[in-house]
């Protein structure tokens, strides 16, 4: 896939006839009215029509949609905002939080695992906040039932820098070398395992740095490998779109859509959004295994062998968790990239270093605790 192919794909225009349930199309992005969405949720036929239309938008359409007044009672949003602001204040006091995968540290305030923190601190508000039909329908449209919701609150403060334009989780959180290890068909599968979204917690004019979007860019098959290169970054800088949002609006998009938080050019708008990342039910193994116990049994067998031997690496791969997520990113932060080190990477590092079995057991215990937030 070359740059000319990419340019021809993103040069498309959203035909309003393909999104008949949208209230309007702005900058190629279909905009849906929250009241109409709520009404559709009460009618099975209307629900199915909406789900089908949204799935098409995410897959081969512009890749992004907005639901205005998705949360019609903004006092619910305001109460959640107070919860998040309190957490941000506490984090600043302890030096925790504030990290961002795609922006310089200090450009914003970040709350990792906001979904759990919100629920534990104010379960009544959490229930009102996520009782939302618009939110649930967006998840169902792309992922079907059994989905899992995670959320990371992001507050871009006045003067906060923009993010580097990117694709998102899963492959979007990997380095170029890691991405190249996955076959081409997985590049397509990755985008269908999650849905990205943002819930506006304040009125957001474009100058406050609303999400930069490149409609139709999710269609480009080689985007995970290519989007970080200069021609694609330059094209994004010249052609992306941004939409103003109001408190209670929701934005949803295919994770393969090229996007990034914009620069907050205001002096008085603390642009807060609850960034939701919803995962498919299917990204899970069938059985639960105690991989710490498996490593404890296997490590003495492998410790005397050459850790660079492919046979050793293959054996470790069969006995360990090779993926660093899900994890608690407050206590298990990213290490040397966009993600924490996996259990597999840690065991291989221990073998290369010649660590003792007891040291490995202690390391895995600390790692397990860190992943759970302990």
VOPAGU-2260 file (C-alpha; in pm, 1 decimal, decimal comma):
REM VOPAGU-2260
SITE   aa  ch    i         X         Y         Z
SITE  UNK   A    0       0,0       0,0       0,0
SITE  UNK   A    1     154,4     333,0    -100,7
SITE  UNK   A    2      95,3     696,7     -19,5
SITE  UNK   A    3    -106,5     759,7    -335,8
SITE  UNK   A    4    -344,7     480,2    -239,9
SITE  UNK   A    5    -387,9     637,3     101,6
SITE  UNK   A    6    -458,9     981,5     -44,7
SITE  UNK   A    7    -721,3     843,2    -281,4
SITE  UNK   A    8    -894,5     660,1       3,0
SITE  UNK   A    9    -916,9     958,7     236,9
SITE  UNK   A   10   -1024,0    1193,5     -44,2
SITE  UNK   A   11   -1374,8    1049,5     -29,6
SITE  UNK   A   12   -1679,7    1249,8      69,2
SITE  UNK   A   13   -1949,2    1123,1     302,6
SITE  UNK   A   14   -2271,4    1086,9     105,3
SITE  UNK   A   15   -2562,9    1187,9     330,7
SITE  UNK   A   16   -2764,3     915,7     157,5
SITE  UNK   A   17   -2543,9     651,8     324,3
SITE  UNK   A   18   -2626,6     787,2     672,2
SITE  UNK   A   19   -3001,8     860,2     648,3
SITE  UNK   A   20   -3046,5     849,5    1026,6
SITE  UNK   A   21   -2790,0    1126,1    1084,5
SITE  UNK   A   22   -2913,2    1474,1    1165,0
SITE  UNK   A   23   -2639,9    1626,3     948,2
SITE  UNK   A   24   -2293,5    1565,3     804,0
SITE  UNK   A   25   -2020,1    1810,7     899,8
SITE  UNK   A   26   -1664,6    1786,9     766,1
SITE  UNK   A   27   -1745,5    1432,7     649,2
SITE  UNK   A   28   -1851,6    1331,9    1002,6
SITE  UNK   A   29   -2214,6    1221,3    1051,2
SITE  UNK   A   30   -2380,8    1391,8    1347,9
SITE  UNK   A   31   -2665,1    1213,2    1527,3
SITE  UNK   A   32   -2919,8    1375,8    1753,7
SITE  UNK   A   33   -2927,7    1228,9    2103,6
SITE  UNK   A   34   -3305,7    1251,1    2131,9
SITE  UNK   A   35   -3345,5    1056,0    1807,6
SITE  UNK   A   36   -3101,4     791,8    1929,6
SITE  UNK   A   37   -3291,5     753,4    2256,0
SITE  UNK   A   38   -3615,9     717,2    2064,4
SITE  UNK   A   39   -3460,8     451,4    1839,9
SITE  UNK   A   40   -3349,8     256,2    2147,4
SITE  UNK   A   41   -3717,5     200,4    2235,9
SITE  UNK   A   42   -3800,5      41,2    1900,5
SITE  UNK   A   43   -3630,4    -287,3    1797,4
SITE  UNK   A   44   -3652,7    -214,6    1425,2
SITE  UNK   A   45   -3519,9     137,0    1466,1
SITE  UNK   A   46   -3242,8       5,9    1690,3
SITE  UNK   A   47   -3132,4    -246,6    1431,1
SITE  UNK   A   48   -3132,4      15,4    1156,7
SITE  UNK   A   49   -2916,5     243,4    1369,1
SITE  UNK   A   50   -2672,6     -35,6    1462,3
SITE  UNK   A   51   -2632,9    -133,1    1096,5
SITE  UNK   A   52   -2574,4     225,2     989,1
SITE  UNK   A   53   -2316,1     286,7    1260,3
SITE  UNK   A   54   -2130,5     -37,0    1186,3
SITE  UNK   A   55   -2099,9      71,4     822,9
SITE  UNK   A   56   -1976,2     415,7     930,0
SITE  UNK   A   57   -1703,7     260,3    1146,2
SITE  UNK   A   58   -1596,9      -5,8     894,3
SITE  UNK   A   59   -1591,7     146,2     545,5
SITE  UNK   A   60   -1747,9     488,2     597,9
SITE  UNK   A   61   -1583,6     793,9     751,2
SITE  UNK   A   62   -1489,9     586,3    1057,4
SITE  UNK   A   63   -1622,0     839,6    1307,8
SITE  UNK   A   64   -1953,7     977,9    1432,8
SITE  UNK   A   65   -2081,1    1225,4    1690,6
SITE  UNK   A   66   -2393,6    1200,4    1907,3
SITE  UNK   A   67   -2507,2    1540,4    2030,4
SITE  UNK   A   68   -2672,5    1560,6    2373,0
SITE  UNK   A   69   -2593,3    1193,6    2425,1
SITE  UNK   A   70   -2617,3    1269,7    2797,1
SITE  UNK   A   71   -2913,8    1502,5    2806,8
SITE  UNK   A   72   -2896,6    1574,1    3180,6
SITE  UNK   A   73   -2561,8    1749,7    3206,1
SITE  UNK   A   74   -2582,2    1759,7    3586,4
SITE  UNK   A   75   -2481,4    1392,6    3564,1
SITE  UNK   A   76   -2170,4    1497,8    3370,0
SITE  UNK   A   77   -2097,5    1778,9    3616,8
SITE  UNK   A   78   -2111,2    1542,2    3914,0
SITE  UNK   A   79   -1870,0    1303,4    3739,9
SITE  UNK   A   80   -1642,9    1597,0    3658,6
SITE  UNK   A   81   -1619,5    1680,0    4029,1
SITE  UNK   A   82   -1510,4    1321,7    4096,8
SITE  UNK   A   83   -1244,4    1341,9    3827,4
SITE  UNK   A   84   -1118,2    1682,6    3936,2
SITE  UNK   A   85   -1075,1    1554,6    4289,4
SITE  UNK   A   86    -872,4    1259,2    4161,3
SITE  UNK   A   87    -655,8    1491,1    3949,3
SITE  UNK   A   88    -594,7    1712,0    4252,5
SITE  UNK   A   89    -489,5    1410,2    4457,8
SITE  UNK   A   90    -264,4    1280,6    4181,6
SITE  UNK   A   91     -88,6    1612,4    4151,5
SITE  UNK   A   92     -23,1    1601,9    4524,0
SITE  UNK   A   93     144,0    1262,3    4496,4
SITE  UNK   A   94     307,8    1307,7    4157,2
SITE  UNK   A   95      94,3    1031,2    4009,8
SITE  UNK   A   96     -91,8    1041,8    3679,0
SITE  UNK   A   97     -44,3    1287,7    3396,1
SITE  UNK   A   98     125,0    1045,1    3157,6
SITE  UNK   A   99      15,9    1024,6    2796,7
SITE  UNK   A  100     108,2     771,5    2530,3
SITE  UNK   A  101     112,7    1028,6    2249,8
SITE  UNK   A  102     192,7    1366,3    2409,5
SITE  UNK   A  103     471,8    1514,6    2617,1
SITE  UNK   A  104     445,0    1465,3    2995,0
SITE  UNK   A  105     275,2    1762,2    3157,9
SITE  UNK   A  106      69,9    1851,1    2851,4
SITE  UNK   A  107    -239,8    1726,5    3025,4
SITE  UNK   A  108    -379,7    1551,8    3330,3
SITE  UNK   A  109    -457,1    1183,1    3282,7
SITE  UNK   A  110    -656,4     949,2    3505,8
SITE  UNK   A  111    -577,3     586,3    3434,5
SITE  UNK   A  112    -852,6     332,4    3504,7
SITE  UNK   A  113   -1105,5     610,0    3548,5
SITE  UNK   A  114   -1387,9     359,6    3511,1
SITE  UNK   A  115   -1302,6     178,8    3836,2
SITE  UNK   A  116   -1213,2     494,9    4026,6
SITE  UNK   A  117   -1539,7     659,6    3920,9
SITE  UNK   A  118   -1745,8     355,7    4019,8
SITE  UNK   A  119   -1586,2     317,4    4362,8
SITE  UNK   A  120   -1604,2     685,6    4453,2
SITE  UNK   A  121   -1957,0     760,5    4337,2
SITE  UNK   A  122   -2148,5     446,9    4235,5
SITE  UNK   A  123   -2478,4     635,3    4215,3
SITE  UNK   A  124   -2338,4     881,1    3963,5
SITE  UNK   A  125   -2162,4     598,5    3780,8
SITE  UNK   A  126   -2497,2     422,2    3739,3
SITE  UNK   A  127   -2661,2     735,2    3598,3
SITE  UNK   A  128   -2363,3     811,3    3373,6
SITE  UNK   A  129   -2340,7     467,7    3210,3
SITE  UNK   A  130   -2713,6     396,4    3201,6
SITE  UNK   A  131   -2691,9     579,1    2870,7
SITE  UNK   A  132   -2856,6     420,1    2565,2
SITE  UNK   A  133   -2645,4     613,1    2315,3
SITE  UNK   A  134   -2325,9     480,2    2471,0
SITE  UNK   A  135   -2452,6     121,4    2481,5
SITE  UNK   A  136   -2577,2     129,3    2123,2
SITE  UNK   A  137   -2242,0     253,2    1991,9
SITE  UNK   A  138   -2068,8     -34,7    2169,7
SITE  UNK   A  139   -2317,7    -288,5    2034,6
SITE  UNK   A  140   -2291,8    -152,8    1680,8
SITE  UNK   A  141   -1919,0    -223,5    1654,4
SITE  UNK   A  142   -1855,6    -501,3    1907,5
SITE  UNK   A  143   -2182,7    -678,4    1979,8
SITE  UNK   A  144   -2275,6    -790,7    2332,8
SITE  UNK   A  145   -2034,1    -896,4    2606,1
SITE  UNK   A  146   -1807,4    -594,0    2561,0
SITE  UNK   A  147   -1582,2    -458,4    2837,1
SITE  UNK   A  148   -1556,0     -84,5    2906,7
SITE  UNK   A  149   -1238,3      91,5    3016,6
SITE  UNK   A  150   -1187,0     466,6    3045,1
SITE  UNK   A  151    -903,6     716,1    3090,1
SITE  UNK   A  152    -995,2    1075,3    3167,5
SITE  UNK   A  153    -784,6    1329,4    2981,0
SITE  UNK   A  154    -776,2    1699,6    3065,8
SITE  UNK   A  155    -582,1    1915,7    2822,1
SITE  UNK   A  156    -508,9    2238,1    3004,4
SITE  UNK   A  157    -472,5    2582,7    2844,0
SITE  UNK   A  158    -155,3    2579,3    2638,3
SITE  UNK   A  159    -145,3    2199,3    2634,1
SITE  UNK   A  160      31,8    2053,4    2331,8
SITE  UNK   A  161    -134,2    1837,0    2069,6
SITE  UNK   A  162     -83,3    1463,6    2055,5
SITE  UNK   A  163     113,4    1301,3    1777,3
SITE  UNK   A  164    -145,4    1174,5    1523,2
SITE  UNK   A  165    -179,5     799,6    1557,5
SITE  UNK   A  166    -390,5     487,6    1541,2
SITE  UNK   A  167    -495,8     328,8    1865,7
SITE  UNK   A  168    -500,4       4,8    2062,8
SITE  UNK   A  169    -396,4    -274,4    2003,6
SITE  UNK   A  170    -129,9    -235,4    1734,0
SITE  UNK   A  171    -128,5     139,7    1782,1
SITE  UNK   A  172      38,9      91,0    2120,9
SITE  UNK   A  173     334,3     -95,8    1972,3
SITE  UNK   A  174     665,8      12,5    1831,1
SITE  UNK   A  175     730,2     -23,0    1459,0
SITE  UNK   A  176     945,1    -331,0    1515,2
SITE  UNK   A  177     669,2    -496,3    1717,7
SITE  UNK   A  178     402,9    -411,0    1460,9
SITE  UNK   A  179     609,8    -572,5    1184,3
SITE  UNK   A  180     598,7    -905,3    1369,2
SITE  UNK   A  181     221,6    -932,1    1318,0
SITE  UNK   A  182      86,6   -1062,6     983,6
SITE  UNK   A  183    -114,3    -830,6     761,8
SITE  UNK   A  184    -451,3    -984,8     842,8
SITE  UNK   A  185    -399,3    -909,6    1214,2
SITE  UNK   A  186    -360,3    -543,2    1121,6
SITE  UNK   A  187    -721,2    -558,3    1004,8
SITE  UNK   A  188    -840,6    -768,5    1297,7
SITE  UNK   A  189    -691,3    -532,3    1556,1
SITE  UNK   A  190    -919,8    -249,3    1452,0
SITE  UNK   A  191   -1227,4    -465,4    1502,4
SITE  UNK   A  192   -1146,0    -558,9    1861,5
SITE  UNK   A  193   -1198,7    -217,2    2019,5
SITE  UNK   A  194   -1405,9      99,6    1986,7
SITE  UNK   A  195   -1267,8     439,1    2081,9
SITE  UNK   A  196   -1482,4     715,8    2221,5
SITE  UNK   A  197   -1481,8    1045,4    2407,5
SITE  UNK   A  198   -1747,4    1193,3    2634,4
SITE  UNK   A  199   -1727,9    1572,7    2655,5
SITE  UNK   A  200   -1722,4    1706,5    3011,0
SITE  UNK   A  201   -1731,8    2071,3    2908,2
SITE  UNK   A  202   -1815,2    2281,3    2605,0
SITE  UNK   A  203   -1524,5    2241,6    2366,1
SITE  UNK   A  204   -1463,4    2497,5    2092,6
SITE  UNK   A  205   -1217,9    2384,2    1826,4
SITE  UNK   A  206    -951,6    2618,4    1960,3
SITE  UNK   A  207    -955,2    2422,6    2288,2
SITE  UNK   A  208    -803,7    2129,8    2100,4
SITE  UNK   A  209   -1089,1    1897,7    2015,7
SITE  UNK   A  210    -986,9    1564,7    1866,0
SITE  UNK   A  211    -815,8    1593,1    1529,9
SITE  UNK   A  212    -966,6    1340,9    1287,9
SITE  UNK   A  213    -891,6    1217,2     937,1
SITE  UNK   A  214   -1215,4    1059,4     808,0
SITE  UNK   A  215   -1178,7     739,5     603,2
SITE  UNK   A  216    -816,0     687,1     712,7
SITE  UNK   A  217    -912,0     364,7     893,3
SITE  UNK   A  218    -960,1     205,3     550,7
SITE  UNK   A  219    -589,5     224,4     464,9
SITE  UNK   A  220    -469,2    -130,5     531,7
SITE  UNK   A  221    -106,3     -49,1     612,4
SITE  UNK   A  222    -178,3     241,5     843,4
SITE  UNK   A  223     -33,9      93,6    1160,8
SITE  UNK   A  224     305,7      68,8     992,4
SITE  UNK   A  225     291,1     384,4     783,4
SITE  UNK   A  226     112,3     656,5     978,5
SITE  UNK   A  227     416,6     752,0    1183,9
SITE  UNK   A  228     619,1     843,2     875,7
SITE  UNK   A  229     665,7    1200,9     758,9
SITE  UNK   A  230     442,0    1200,1     446,1
SITE  UNK   A  231     142,6    1071,9     643,8
SITE  UNK   A  232     202,1    1304,1     937,6
SITE  UNK   A  233     232,9    1601,8     703,7
SITE  UNK   A  234     -83,9    1503,9     517,1
SITE  UNK   A  235    -271,6    1475,4     845,8
SITE  UNK   A  236    -149,3    1817,7     958,7
SITE  UNK   A  237    -286,3    1975,9     640,9
SITE  UNK   A  238    -611,3    1781,6     603,5
SITE  UNK   A  239    -747,9    1676,4     943,6
SITE  UNK   A  240   -1080,3    1806,6    1069,7
SITE  UNK   A  241   -1194,4    1911,8    1415,5
SITE  UNK   A  242   -1547,2    1953,8    1544,9
SITE  UNK   A  243   -1670,6    2159,7    1838,5
SITE  UNK   A  244   -1841,3    1955,3    2109,3
SITE  UNK   A  245   -2082,7    2050,5    2384,7
SITE  UNK   A  246   -2096,5    1908,4    2733,9
SITE  UNK   A  247   -2268,4    1569,2    2714,0
SITE  UNK   A  248   -2181,9    1503,0    2348,8
SITE  UNK   A  249   -2014,4    1174,8    2257,2
SITE  UNK   A  250   -1763,7    1101,0    1983,4
SITE  UNK   A  251   -1696,9     743,6    1869,0
SITE  UNK   A  252   -1449,9     615,2    1611,2
SITE  UNK   A  253   -1275,5     311,9    1471,6
SITE  UNK   A  254    -939,6     278,0    1653,7
SITE  UNK   A  255    -762,7     257,8    1317,1
SITE  UNK   A  256    -876,1     611,2    1232,1
SITE  UNK   A  257    -580,0     849,6    1228,8
SITE  UNK   A  258    -646,6    1095,5    1510,6
SITE  UNK   A  259    -499,3    1286,7    1802,7
SITE  UNK   A  260    -593,5    1539,7    2066,8
SITE  UNK   A  261    -546,6    1894,6    1941,5
SITE  UNK   A  262    -351,5    2181,6    2094,0
SITE  UNK   A  263    -542,2    2382,6    2352,3
SITE  UNK   A  264    -492,1    2737,7    2227,1
SITE  UNK   A  265    -726,4    2893,7    2481,9
SITE  UNK   A  266    -635,3    3059,9    2808,3
SITE  UNK   A  267    -940,8    2949,8    3004,5
SITE  UNK   A  268   -1078,9    2617,1    2877,4
SITE  UNK   A  269    -964,7    2311,3    3073,1
SITE  UNK   A  270   -1076,7    2062,8    2811,2
SITE  UNK   A  271   -1182,0    1746,1    2989,5
SITE  UNK   A  272   -1298,2    1432,6    2809,3
SITE  UNK   A  273   -1360,3    1084,5    2939,0
SITE  UNK   A  274   -1176,9     870,8    2684,3
SITE  UNK   A  275   -1349,8     535,7    2663,2
SITE  UNK   A  276   -1200,5     225,9    2509,0
SITE  UNK   A  277   -1442,0     -62,1    2473,0
SITE  UNK   A  278   -1312,6    -411,6    2404,5
SITE  UNK   A  279   -1467,2    -706,5    2225,3
SITE  UNK   A  280   -1569,0   -1006,1    2432,6
SITE  UNK   A  281   -1370,2   -1229,2    2198,5
SITE  UNK   A  282   -1019,1   -1114,3    2286,0
SITE  UNK   A  283    -980,0   -1370,5    2566,4
SITE  UNK   A  284    -840,6   -1723,1    2609,2
SITE  UNK   A  285   -1072,0   -2012,2    2693,5
SITE  UNK   A  286    -897,2   -2119,9    3014,9
SITE  UNK   A  287    -742,7   -1945,2    3314,8
SITE  UNK   A  288    -385,1   -2050,7    3390,0
SITE  UNK   A  289    -150,3   -1979,4    3680,6
SITE  UNK   A  290     141,2   -1871,0    3466,5
SITE  UNK   A  291     345,3   -1768,0    3773,2
SITE  UNK   A  292     336,0   -2130,3    3891,3
SITE  UNK   A  293     419,7   -2252,4    3541,6
SITE  UNK   A  294     724,1   -2024,1    3525,8
SITE  UNK   A  295     838,6   -2139,1    3870,6
SITE  UNK   A  296     832,8   -2498,6    3749,8
SITE  UNK   A  297     988,7   -2429,4    3410,5
SITE  UNK   A  298    1258,2   -2178,4    3503,8
SITE  UNK   A  299    1506,6   -2428,4    3658,5
SITE  UNK   A  300    1482,2   -2639,6    3341,2
SITE  UNK   A  301    1567,0   -2342,8    3119,3
SITE  UNK   A  302    1811,7   -2156,0    3343,5
SITE  UNK   A  303    2109,8   -2363,9    3231,9
SITE  UNK   A  304    2030,2   -2318,5    2863,6
SITE  UNK   A  305    2121,4   -2038,7    2624,3
SITE  UNK   A  306    1848,2   -1772,7    2649,4
SITE  UNK   A  307    1909,3   -1671,5    2288,1
SITE  UNK   A  308    1820,6   -2023,5    2172,0
SITE  UNK   A  309    1491,3   -2020,0    1983,3
SITE  UNK   A  310    1386,4   -2339,7    2160,2
SITE  UNK   A  311    1409,8   -2162,1    2495,4
SITE  UNK   A  312    1210,7   -1867,0    2365,5
SITE  UNK   A  313     945,0   -2100,4    2226,5
SITE  UNK   A  314     910,5   -2279,6    2559,2
SITE  UNK   A  315     878,3   -1951,8    2749,2
SITE  UNK   A  316     614,9   -1834,7    2501,2
SITE  UNK   A  317     403,4   -2141,3    2579,4
SITE  UNK   A  318     418,9   -2083,5    2955,8
SITE  UNK   A  319     382,0   -1708,1    2994,1
SITE  UNK   A  320     148,1   -1419,9    2921,1
SITE  UNK   A  321     297,5   -1240,6    2623,4
SITE  UNK   A  322      69,7    -937,3    2637,3
SITE  UNK   A  323     108,3    -653,8    2892,4
SITE  UNK   A  324    -258,7    -554,7    2897,9
SITE  UNK   A  325    -485,6    -529,7    3086,5
SITE  UNK   A  326    -288,5    -374,3    3367,3
SITE  UNK   A  327    -303,5     -94,6    3621,8
SITE  UNK   A  328    -109,4     183,0    3449,6
SITE  UNK   A  329     -67,4     380,1    3770,8
SITE  UNK   A  330     146,6     105,6    3925,5
SITE  UNK   A  331     262,0     -73,5    3608,7
SITE  UNK   A  332     348,1     213,4    3373,4
SITE  UNK   A  333     480,6     195,9    3018,9
SITE  UNK   A  334     845,4      92,7    2996,8
SITE  UNK   A  335    1061,1     196,8    2703,5
SITE  UNK   A  336     765,3     230,5    2468,6
SITE  UNK   A  337     389,8     268,0    2473,8
SITE  UNK   A  338     317,9     -33,1    2696,3
SITE  UNK   A  339     451,5    -197,9    3014,8
SITE  UNK   A  340     677,0    -500,8    2987,7
SITE  UNK   A  341     486,0    -827,2    2959,5
SITE  UNK   A  342     538,1   -1125,6    3188,5
SITE  UNK   A  343     710,4   -1301,6    2897,5
SITE  UNK   A  344     953,6   -1017,2    2842,8
SITE  UNK   A  345    1038,2   -1010,7    3213,0
SITE  UNK   A  346    1103,7   -1384,4    3227,5
SITE  UNK   A  347    1324,2   -1369,7    2919,3
SITE  UNK   A  348    1517,4   -1079,3    3071,8
SITE  UNK   A  349    1568,1   -1285,2    3388,9
SITE  UNK   A  350    1700,6   -1579,8    3188,1
SITE  UNK   A  351    1942,1   -1356,3    2999,4
SITE  UNK   A  352    2062,0   -1203,1    3326,2
SITE  UNK   A  353    2101,8   -1541,4    3495,6
SITE  UNK   A  354    1866,4   -1452,1    3782,8
SITE  UNK   A  355    1799,0   -1709,2    4051,2
SITE  UNK   A  356    1464,7   -1888,4    4075,1
SITE  UNK   A  357    1383,6   -1706,8    4398,9
SITE  UNK   A  358    1451,6   -1369,2    4239,6
SITE  UNK   A  359    1223,3   -1461,8    3951,0
SITE  UNK   A  360     947,5   -1569,6    4189,7
SITE  UNK   A  361     981,1   -1241,0    4378,2
SITE  UNK   A  362     979,1   -1042,3    4053,8
SITE  UNK   A  363     664,3   -1215,0    3930,2
SITE  UNK   A  364     489,7   -1159,0    4263,0
SITE  UNK   A  365     570,1    -787,5    4246,8
SITE  UNK   A  366     454,7    -777,2    3885,0
SITE  UNK   A  367     124,4    -945,9    3965,7
SITE  UNK   A  368      63,8    -700,5    4247,0
SITE  UNK   A  369     151,1    -404,0    4027,4
SITE  UNK   A  370     -88,0    -518,4    3753,6
SITE  UNK   A  371    -369,4    -525,2    4009,4
SITE  UNK   A  372    -279,5    -180,4    4142,2
SITE  UNK   A  373    -121,0    -292,5    4467,1
